[in-house]
Amino acid sequence: MFDIGFWEILLIGVLALVVLGPERLPGAMRSTLKTIRSVRNVASGFKEEVEHQLRVHELHENLKKAEQQGLKDLSPELKNSVDELKEAAESVQKPYKKP
């Protein structure tokens, strides 16, 4: 991610030790690591959401194409998309069906 070598990290560590002192340095490191983890989690969640929305958009476009063709003589890609959407619709309706 960053192009930081050993000497740069060592310099940052020495500066942090001088500025913060040995008492506050461990707490500052924990706080920094916690912040970095939370930023990574947010970025990961954002990436997953974008991928999900792109997949939904792709399925929607494939469904439009399939409807324009009258749901007949579909390419394998369109057929898979339509089947996936049908399965999703059935799974949503299952909890609401009465026995």
TIRO-2110 file (N, C-alpha, C; in Angstrom, 1 decimal):
// TIRO-2110
0.8, -1.2, 0.0, N, 1, A
0.0, 0.0, 0.0, CA, 1, A
0.9, 1.2, 0.0, C, 1, A
1.7, 1.4, 1.0, N, 2, A
2.7, 2.5, 1.0, CA, 2, A
4.1, 2.0, 0.8, C, 2, A
4.9, 2.8, 0.2, N, 3, A
6.2, 2.4, -0.1, CA, 3, A
7.1, 2.9, 1.0, C, 3, A
7.0, 2.3, 2.1, N, 4, A
7.8, 2.7, 3.3, CA, 4, A
8.8, 1.6, 3.6, C, 4, A
10.1, 1.9, 3.7, N, 5, A
11.1, 0.9, 4.0, CA, 5, A
11.4, 0.9, 5.5, C, 5, A
12.4, 0.0, 5.8, N, 6, A
12.7, -0.2, 7.2, CA, 6, A
13.2, 1.1, 7.8, C, 6, A
14.1, 1.9, 7.1, N, 7, A
14.7, 3.1, 7.7, CA, 7, A
13.6, 4.1, 8.0, C, 7, A
12.6, 4.2, 7.1, N, 8, A
11.5, 5.2, 7.3, CA, 8, A
10.7, 4.8, 8.6, C, 8, A
10.4, 3.6, 8.7, N, 9, A
9.7, 3.1, 9.9, CA, 9, A
10.5, 3.3, 11.1, C, 9, A
11.7, 3.0, 11.1, N, 10, A
12.6, 3.3, 12.2, CA, 10, A
12.6, 4.7, 12.6, C, 10, A
12.7, 5.6, 11.6, N, 11, A
12.8, 7.1, 11.9, CA, 11, A
11.4, 7.5, 12.5, C, 11, A
10.3, 7.0, 12.0, N, 12, A
9.0, 7.4, 12.6, CA, 12, A
8.9, 6.9, 14.0, C, 12, A
9.4, 5.7, 14.3, N, 13, A
9.4, 5.1, 15.6, CA, 13, A
10.2, 5.9, 16.6, C, 13, A
11.4, 6.3, 16.2, N, 14, A
12.3, 7.1, 17.1, CA, 14, A
11.6, 8.5, 17.3, C, 14, A
11.1, 9.1, 16.3, N, 15, A
10.4, 10.4, 16.5, CA, 15, A
9.2, 10.3, 17.4, C, 15, A
8.4, 9.3, 17.2, N, 16, A
7.3, 9.0, 18.1, CA, 16, A
7.7, 8.8, 19.5, C, 16, A
8.8, 8.1, 19.7, N, 17, A
9.3, 7.9, 21.1, CA, 17, A
9.8, 9.2, 21.7, C, 17, A
10.4, 10.0, 20.9, N, 18, A
10.9, 11.3, 21.4, CA, 18, A
9.7, 12.2, 21.7, C, 18, A
8.8, 12.3, 20.8, N, 19, A
7.7, 13.3, 21.0, CA, 19, A
6.7, 12.8, 22.1, C, 19, A
6.3, 11.5, 22.0, N, 20, A
5.3, 11.0, 23.0, CA, 20, A
5.9, 10.5, 24.3, C, 20, A
7.1, 10.0, 24.2, N, 21, A
7.7, 9.4, 25.4, CA, 21, A
7.3, 8.0, 25.6, C, 21, A
8.0, 7.3, 26.4, N, 22, A
7.8, 5.8, 26.5, CA, 22, A
6.5, 5.5, 27.2, C, 22, A
5.9, 6.4, 28.0, N, 23, A
4.6, 6.1, 28.7, CA, 23, A
3.4, 6.2, 27.8, C, 23, A
3.4, 7.1, 26.9, N, 24, A
2.2, 7.3, 26.0, CA, 24, A
2.4, 6.6, 24.7, C, 24, A
3.5, 6.2, 24.3, N, 25, A
3.7, 5.5, 23.0, CA, 25, A
2.9, 4.3, 22.8, C, 25, A
2.8, 3.3, 23.7, N, 26, A
2.0, 2.1, 23.5, CA, 26, A
0.5, 2.5, 23.3, C, 26, A
0.0, 3.4, 24.1, N, 27, A
-1.4, 3.8, 23.9, CA, 27, A
-1.6, 4.4, 22.5, C, 27, A
-0.7, 5.3, 22.1, N, 28, A
-0.8, 5.9, 20.8, CA, 28, A
-0.8, 4.9, 19.7, C, 28, A
0.1, 3.9, 19.8, N, 29, A
0.2, 2.8, 18.8, CA, 29, A
-1.1, 2.0, 18.7, C, 29, A
-1.7, 1.7, 19.9, N, 30, A
-2.9, 0.9, 19.9, CA, 30, A
-4.0, 1.8, 19.2, C, 30, A
-4.1, 3.0, 19.6, N, 31, A
-5.1, 3.9, 19.0, CA, 31, A
-5.0, 4.0, 17.5, C, 31, A
-3.7, 4.2, 17.0, N, 32, A
-3.5, 4.3, 15.6, CA, 32, A
-3.9, 3.0, 14.9, C, 32, A
-3.5, 1.8, 15.5, N, 33, A
-3.9, 0.6, 14.8, CA, 33, A
-5.4, 0.4, 14.8, C, 33, A
-6.0, 0.8, 15.9, N, 34, A
-7.5, 0.7, 15.9, CA, 34, A
-8.1, 1.5, 14.8, C, 34, A
-7.6, 2.7, 14.6, N, 35, A
-8.1, 3.6, 13.6, CA, 35, A
-7.9, 3.0, 12.2, C, 35, A
-6.7, 2.5, 12.0, N, 36, A
-6.4, 1.9, 10.7, CA, 36, A
-7.3, 0.7, 10.4, C, 36, A
-7.5, -0.2, 11.4, N, 37, A
-8.5, -1.3, 11.3, CA, 37, A
-9.9, -0.8, 10.9, C, 37, A
-10.3, 0.2, 11.6, N, 38, A
-11.7, 0.7, 11.3, CA, 38, A
-11.8, 1.3, 9.9, C, 38, A
-10.8, 2.0, 9.4, N, 39, A
-10.8, 2.5, 8.1, CA, 39, A
-10.7, 1.3, 7.1, C, 39, A
-10.0, 0.3, 7.3, N, 40, A
-10.0, -0.8, 6.4, CA, 40, A
-11.3, -1.5, 6.4, C, 40, A
-12.0, -1.7, 7.5, N, 41, A
-13.3, -2.3, 7.6, CA, 41, A
-14.3, -1.5, 6.8, C, 41, A
-14.3, -0.1, 6.9, N, 42, A
-15.2, 0.7, 6.2, CA, 42, A
-14.9, 0.6, 4.7, C, 42, A
-13.6, 0.6, 4.3, N, 43, A
-13.3, 0.5, 2.9, CA, 43, A
-13.7, -0.9, 2.3, C, 43, A
-13.6, -1.9, 3.1, N, 44, A
-14.0, -3.3, 2.7, CA, 44, A
-15.5, -3.3, 2.5, C, 44, A
-16.2, -2.8, 3.5, N, 45, A
-17.7, -2.7, 3.4, CA, 45, A
-18.2, -1.9, 2.2, C, 45, A
-17.5, -0.8, 1.9, N, 46, A
-17.8, 0.0, 0.7, CA, 46, A
-17.6, -0.8, -0.5, C, 46, A
-16.5, -1.5, -0.6, N, 47, A
-16.1, -2.3, -1.8, CA, 47, A
-17.2, -3.4, -2.0, C, 47, A
-17.6, -4.1, -0.9, N, 48, A
-18.6, -5.1, -1.1, CA, 48, A
-19.9, -4.6, -1.5, C, 48, A
-20.3, -3.4, -1.0, N, 49, A
-21.6, -2.8, -1.4, CA, 49, A
-21.5, -2.4, -2.9, C, 49, A
-20.4, -1.8, -3.3, N, 50, A
-20.3, -1.5, -4.8, CA, 50, A
-20.4, -2.7, -5.6, C, 50, A
-19.7, -3.8, -5.3, N, 51, A
-19.7, -5.0, -6.0, CA, 51, A
-21.1, -5.6, -6.1, C, 51, A
-21.8, -5.5, -5.0, N, 52, A
-23.2, -6.0, -4.9, CA, 52, A
-24.1, -5.2, -5.8, C, 52, A
-24.0, -3.9, -5.8, N, 53, A
-24.8, -3.0, -6.6, CA, 53, A
-24.5, -3.2, -8.1, C, 53, A
-23.2, -3.4, -8.4, N, 54, A
-22.9, -3.7, -9.8, CA, 54, A
-23.5, -5.0, -10.3, C, 54, A
-23.5, -6.0, -9.4, N, 55, A
-24.1, -7.3, -9.7, CA, 55, A
-25.6, -7.2, -9.9, C, 55, A
-26.3, -6.4, -9.1, N, 56, A
-27.7, -6.2, -9.2, CA, 56, A
-28.0, -5.5, -10.5, C, 56, A
-27.2, -4.5, -10.8, N, 57, A
-27.4, -3.7, -12.1, CA, 57, A
-27.2, -4.7, -13.3, C, 57, A
-26.2, -5.5, -13.2, N, 58, A
-26.0, -6.5, -14.3, CA, 58, A
-27.2, -7.4, -14.5, C, 58, A
-27.7, -7.9, -13.4, N, 59, A
-28.9, -8.8, -13.4, CA, 59, A
-30.1, -8.0, -14.0, C, 59, A
-30.2, -6.8, -13.6, N, 60, A
-31.4, -6.0, -14.1, CA, 60, A
-31.3, -5.8, -15.6, C, 60, A
-30.1, -5.5, -16.1, N, 61, A
-29.9, -5.3, -17.5, CA, 61, A
-30.1, -6.6, -18.3, C, 61, A
-29.7, -7.7, -17.7, N, 62, A
-29.9, -9.0, -18.4, CA, 62, A
-31.4, -9.3, -18.4, C, 62, A
-32.1, -9.0, -17.3, N, 63, A
-33.5, -9.2, -17.3, CA, 63, A
-34.2, -8.4, -18.4, C, 63, A
-33.8, -7.1, -18.6, N, 64, A
-34.4, -6.3, -19.6, CA, 64, A
-34.2, -6.9, -21.0, C, 64, A
-33.0, -7.4, -21.2, N, 65, A
-32.7, -8.0, -22.5, CA, 65, A
-33.5, -9.3, -22.7, C, 65, A
-33.7, -10.0, -21.7, N, 66, A
-34.5, -11.3, -21.8, CA, 66, A
-35.9, -10.9, -22.0, C, 66, A
-36.5, -9.9, -21.4, N, 67, A
-37.9, -9.5, -21.6, CA, 67, A
-38.0, -9.0, -23.0, C, 67, A
-37.0, -8.3, -23.6, N, 68, A
-37.1, -7.8, -24.9, CA, 68, A
-37.2, -9.0, -25.9, C, 68, A
-36.5, -10.1, -25.6, N, 69, A
-36.5, -11.2, -26.4, CA, 69, A
-37.7, -12.1, -26.1, C, 69, A
-38.6, -11.7, -25.3, N, 70, A
-39.8, -12.5, -24.9, CA, 70, A
-39.5, -13.8, -24.1, C, 70, A
-38.3, -13.8, -23.4, N, 71, A
-37.9, -14.9, -22.6, CA, 71, A
-37.8, -16.2, -23.4, C, 71, A
-37.5, -16.1, -24.7, N, 72, A
-37.4, -17.3, -25.5, CA, 72, A
-36.0, -17.1, -26.3, C, 72, A
-35.4, -18.2, -26.6, N, 73, A
-34.2, -18.3, -27.3, CA, 73, A
-33.1, -17.4, -26.6, C, 73, A
-32.9, -17.6, -25.3, N, 74, A
-32.0, -16.7, -24.6, CA, 74, A
-30.6, -17.3, -24.7, C, 74, A
-29.6, -16.4, -24.6, N, 75, A
-28.2, -16.9, -24.5, CA, 75, A
-28.0, -17.5, -23.2, C, 75, A
-27.0, -18.4, -23.0, N, 76, A
-26.8, -19.0, -21.7, CA, 76, A
-26.6, -18.0, -20.6, C, 76, A
-25.9, -16.9, -20.9, N, 77, A
-25.7, -15.9, -19.8, CA, 77, A
-27.0, -15.3, -19.4, C, 77, A
-27.9, -14.9, -20.3, N, 78, A
-29.2, -14.4, -20.0, CA, 78, A
-30.1, -15.4, -19.3, C, 78, A
-30.0, -16.7, -19.7, N, 79, A
-30.8, -17.7, -19.1, CA, 79, A
-30.3, -17.9, -17.6, C, 79, A
-29.0, -17.9, -17.4, N, 80, A
-28.5, -18.0, -16.0, CA, 80, A
-29.0, -16.8, -15.1, C, 80, A
-29.0, -15.6, -15.7, N, 81, A
-29.4, -14.4, -14.9, CA, 81, A
-30.9, -14.5, -14.6, C, 81, A
-31.7, -14.9, -15.6, N, 82, A
-33.1, -15.1, -15.3, CA, 82, A
-33.4, -16.1, -14.3, C, 82, A
-32.7, -17.3, -14.4, N, 83, A
-32.9, -18.3, -13.4, CA, 83, A
-32.5, -17.9, -12.0, C, 83, A
-31.4, -17.1, -11.9, N, 84, A
-31.0, -16.6, -10.6, CA, 84, A
-32.0, -15.7, -10.0, C, 84, A
-32.6, -14.8, -10.9, N, 85, A
-33.6, -13.9, -10.4, CA, 85, A
-34.9, -14.6, -10.0, C, 85, A
-35.2, -15.7, -10.7, N, 86, A
-36.4, -16.5, -10.3, CA, 86, A
-36.2, -17.2, -9.0, C, 86, A
-35.0, -17.7, -8.8, N, 87, A
-34.7, -18.4, -7.5, CA, 87, A
-34.7, -17.4, -6.3, C, 87, A
-34.2, -16.2, -6.6, N, 88, A
-34.2, -15.1, -5.6, CA, 88, A
-35.6, -14.7, -5.2, C, 88, A
-36.5, -14.6, -6.2, N, 89, A
-37.9, -14.2, -6.0, CA, 89, A
-38.6, -15.3, -5.2, C, 89, A
-38.3, -16.6, -5.6, N, 90, A
-39.0, -17.7, -4.8, CA, 90, A
-38.5, -17.8, -3.4, C, 90, A
-37.2, -17.5, -3.2, N, 91, A
-36.7, -17.5, -1.8, CA, 91, A
-37.3, -16.4, -0.9, C, 91, A
-37.6, -15.3, -1.6, N, 92, A
-38.2, -14.2, -0.8, CA, 92, A
-39.7, -14.5, -0.5, C, 92, A
-40.3, -15.2, -1.4, N, 93, A
-41.8, -15.5, -1.2, CA, 93, A
-42.0, -16.7, -0.2, C, 93, A
-41.0, -17.6, -0.1, N, 94, A
-41.2, -18.8, 0.8, CA, 94, A
-41.6, -18.4, 2.2, C, 94, A
-41.0, -17.5, 2.9, N, 95, A
-41.4, -17.2, 4.3, CA, 95, A
-42.9, -16.8, 4.4, C, 95, A
-43.4, -16.2, 3.3, N, 96, A
-44.8, -15.7, 3.4, CA, 96, A
-45.8, -16.7, 2.9, C, 96, A
-45.4, -17.8, 2.4, N, 97, A
-46.4, -18.8, 1.9, CA, 97, A
-47.0, -19.5, 3.2, C, 97, A
-48.3, -19.7, 3.1, N, 98, A
-48.9, -20.4, 4.2, CA, 98, A
-48.9, -21.9, 4.0, C, 98, A
-48.7, -22.7, 5.0, N, 99, A
-48.7, -24.2, 4.9, CA, 99, A
-50.0, -24.8, 4.5, C, 99, A
END
